Amino acid sequence: MLNPPDAFSEDDLRLLLANNWGLTAARLEYVPVGFGSHHWSVRDSRGGRWFVNVDELAAFPLATDDPLRSLRNALSVPRALVDHGHRLTVAPERTGDGAVLAELGEQGFAVSVYRQLAGESFDWQPWDQTEATLTAEALAVVTELHRVPESAWGSPEVETFTIARRASLDAVLAGDRPDPAAGPYADRAAELVSQHAPTISAVLDHYDRLAETARGRPDRFVLTHGEPHLGNYMRAYGRLLLIDWDSALIGPPERDLWSFGLGEPRFRELYQLRWDLSETAVDLARFAARHTDGDNERATWTNLVDSLAALETTAANIGAPWTSRH
């Protein structure tokens, strides 16, 4: 995220780090990277360096009735992988109670702590626009992940194929509009989505049919990361590592493979649609809630526009006659 949240202070974060990880933060620096979690670089009083993730539970990327539980289960995966000797990732540090995260008071945030690595990070870009050897190396990490035995999975939840914040899409498709007082993008976002209503409605129906087919094949399920795009890799310890495991689930291998253009075609299509539908629904839900006109909101608006354009392109590519393009 580009701006820190207003719901808590850095003093609140310092206290949480001290009480749960025994870290006395001599220096906190907000790091405006990624889009989903908030990040701080921390130097402790002994000179140790840490990377702190703060996740807003209301914006949790998976559809779940208990985002704190689901995030805890997702983050158990990298911890278990490292504990079982699988060199695929960097794991969250355990709290004094052995947990992989701590809840930040009653503000609706969850904090996880990682040792800060000296390594190379990457910006997001499509795999077909990435250097071939780097793409192959990244795919090898995903392939290795899918072969990890169940005993080293931790406690991830199972894919439900539910689209996060789908209710926000359904409401607009039904003609509802958010309260304009929610913020400057509330009405604009609903109007933009309504312009694409024919495509969205038909894509949702098509997605549901594909999901029902995938749901009936649990024999194919493996441990998946969920978002193995280039921005979620870093190079350290002489190899590529997968980071940001908040979307980890047990599910079809195409959940990771679709962005590489691999996997069974119908399930690859399922996850391509899932990505754009979820991005659209989550962004729309953000604008239906209280918001301002800051950097985060402007970036969210751009993402919403791009997601809707991608949906139209995908609909056209799969030969659908119901796109909203003229």
Buried (B, 14 or more C-beta within 10 A) or exposed (E): BBBBBEBBEEEBBBBBBBEBBEBEBEEBEBEEEBEBBBBBBBBBEEEEEBBBBBBBBEBBBBBBEEBBEBBBBBBBBBBBBBEEEBEBBBBBBBBEEEBBBBBBEEBBBBBBBBEBBEBEBBEEEEBEEBEEEBBEBBBEBBBEBBEBEEEBBBEBBEBEBEBBBBBBBBBBBEEEBBEEEBBBBBBBBBEBBBEBBBBBBBBBEBBEEBBEEBEEEEEBBBBBBBBBBBBBBBBBEEEBBBBBBBBBBBBBBBBBBBBBEBBBEEBBBBBBBBBBBBBBBBBBBBBBBEBEEEEBBEBBBEBBBBBBEBBBEBBEEEEBEEBBEE
